[in-house]
Structures are given as C-alpha cells and as structure tokens.
Amino acid sequence: MLTIVQSDDFKTEIQTPFCKTKSSIQLKGFPTFYEDGEYVMPINLWMNHLVNVKRAKNINSNVRAISRYWRFLKSHELSWKDFPTIKSNKPTYIFRNQDLLASVKAGELNSSTAAVYMNHIIKFYEWAYYERLINFSKENKPFEVEFVSIKTTGMLAHINRNYVVRSSDLRIRVPKRTPEQSLNPLTEDEVKLYSRALKEQSIEFQIHQLLQLMCGLRIEEACTFPAKLVKRCDPNKYHIQVSIGPHNGVLTKFGSVRTIEIPTLLMNKMHRYLISERRLKREAKADEPIAELLITNRGKPYTTNAIQRHFSLTRNYIHNELNTHFQHRTHDLRATYGTFRLASLLDEKVGLSPFDAMSLIMGWMGHKDEKTTWRYLNFINRSKASIRAVCFLDQVMESVINEHEDLS
C-alpha cells in the first residue's frame, strides 16, 4: 500500500569543496512516499529535487502522476526499472495504454491531464538516469526519443516556419480545442446533482466548494481563505465584498490583490463554522496558531491534495449512489460561477453593458488578461442551454447551507 506523508522542513549538513568546515542549510519539506511502510527512495529523491533544487512552486500534478504510476506498477507486479525488449511489455507503455488512455476513453480522465501525467513520468526517468539511479541501454530503456517539428506562429513565422523539439513516443496527443471548449462549467442539472452530493460531505469541504462555486475562487485561494476575514453579516444584505491577496495570506495567482464578492448566506455559514466546537477542537491539535479558516481533523490547514481527494470521493459518490456520470474537476466550479454570474449581469433587468459586465467579472475572478474573460461571454453566446442568472446558484446554495447544521 502506497502512503504519502508531508514531511516538515529540515536542516542538512553540506561539505564545502576544498574546505574542512561544514555548514547546514534549511530545506523545505516535501511529499514523502512509503510503500508498505518502506521508504520509497527514488520517488522521495525526485520530490526533494523538485522542491529544493528546481524550486517548483506546485508539484501537485507530479505527486498525482507518480503515485498513480507506482500503484499501477504494484497492482501489475511490475518493476519501475526493468524494461523488456518488446515495447508492449515495458511498464511505461503498459501504464500509458492500459491505465491513462483507457481512462481517457472511459471518460474518467481528460486527455490533457493524461498527457501531463505521462510527461511527468518521462521527466522522472530522465532525472533518474541523470542521477545514475537507473541504467539505460539499447535494449533496456523506458521510451524512444523523438524529434517533433512544430509549426511556428507569430510575427516571424515567415522567416522560420518550423522549430524542432525533443519528445518521446510515449507522448499523448491532446485534441485541439477552442478557448470556449476549454471551459467546462456545470449545467443546471449538474449543479443540482452536485449540491445533493455535497450535503453528504464534511462542513469544511462544503465551504471550500461553495467558495469556488459562489465566489469564483481558485482551489488554492479557497484553501488559504483566512479566518480573520470571516464575520457575521446582516442577512438582509445580498453580498459583501472583501479583498484577498498575499497581504492577508491568500495564495492568489501571480500574487495579485483583488476584491471578491461573497454571498452573506455563505459568509454566515463560515462564521458559524469559525466559532463552532468542531473547529475549536481541530485548532487545539495544531502546534501553532492557524490563520486559515478550514482545518483538517489533524489540526492542519487544508491542502489542494486533500481537496482533490475529497472531490474524487464525491465524484465516486455521484457515480455509485446517484447513478449518474459526472466528469468535472474542482476548477469547473470556478468556471460555473463565471458563466452564471456573467449571465446575470447581462440580464436586461440589470441593464449593464457587456463591457461593464466583463469588467466586473474580470475583477472578481482575478483574470490578468481580458481574453480569458471574453471566453465566458463567447461560451454563453454559443451555448444552446439557457443560463438563468446567478439566482439559480443562490437557490442551490440555500439547499446546501442549513442553519441547524451539526458543528460539534
């Protein structure tokens, strides 16, 4: 069984070349892998390389890719460094064809996600070879290197029409999509379905998902939403506006500061949670004060990995208990907010021009490029399904938020 534990920051001694003295450096903790209680050396060395050498800001997809690959190897009794001569018998190709591509075909995984996972596995093997953890030969190698010609686009395309990049025959092709097709907001029926499933989840996960669905927050922003911003509000007010960014601990994209809108119904739900016995018990387990609102039962702030696990369980609940196919990511909740909220601003009763409505959405969602926001308008214009304003989201939210919820 593969388990992952987030290690604490640590110090290590280093020997300076041509010098007898030793010094110590502070290194960041990283996701540490154990298999049946045994330390998984190659993965953990790679994790340390990504965090403390490459200084990667986010390795969530790396963790998901390598853990999926390692579990696949275990279930099929394959070795990570033994590669038979026949390509179809190599573990990397078996993983690509029988796991990733099969999941894409079944609708359980996006082709872009599968491509990212496969690329991480390729990078892992390239790193392992460089560090001499594995030896490659003409017969014993995980993939074939290829050189792919890419057509140049842009101002100088007439001078240099193509450029060549190094790739491998393991790469997974991703169908080209228009910017509008890349949006995958929930339909009205899917929002209702998800709200039913959300009622069965923990209060912390409910709040996180509602921050994405009702406020358009990214997954990291909802995880790091600070407790000090939570307050009890006049229920007669519709929305309140708060500023988020590095100044109050919210991990916004590009470290930008922006103002978001929060429905008072959701803010009051967060306030009840803030002062609840449940949160106080969890906070008491922490070694130091926690600034974030949402706390795990171990006394730690929620991470994106934890939210992804909860979301996967919720998706399985929809499939198994509600007997419905539900192929969405947590980020699609943010897209749902953008489309429904923009549709509400464009309603004739509101009277806003498309330019003014776009400006508001761009500010609330923290889009750096207005082209990103225009995708939502194009999606609404091209969508055959009617989007009946944001009041629909309010109705769904009221079904999830219960004034008499148990927070003990």
Salt bridges, closest charged atoms under 4 A:
ASP36 OD2 - LYS74 NZ 3.28
ASP99 OD2 - ARG68 NE 2.56
GLU126 OE1 - LYS123 NZ 3.81
GLU126 OE2 - ARG166 NH2 3.30
GLU144 OE1 - LYS141 NZ 3.12
GLU146 OE1 - ARG171 NH1 2.47
ASP169 OD2 - LYS87 NZ 2.82
GLU180 OE1 - ARG382 NH1 3.61
GLU188 OE1 - ARG388 NH2 2.81
GLU190 OE1 - HIS328 NE2 2.89
GLU204 OE2 - ARG278 NE 2.83
GLU204 OE2 - ARG282 NH1 3.27
GLU221 OE2 - ARG218 NH1 2.95
GLU221 OE2 - ARG258 NH1 2.87
GLU261 OE1 - HIS239 ND1 3.91
GLU261 OE2 - ARG341 NE 2.54
GLU277 OE2 - LYS281 NZ 3.07
GLU283 OE1 - ARG279 NH1 3.45
ASP332 OD2 - HIS328 ND1 3.09
ASP332 OD1 - ARG329 NH2 3.53
GLU403 OE1 - ARG272 NH1 3.13
GLU405 OE1 - LYS269 NZ 2.83
GLU405 OE2 - ARG272 NH2 3.10
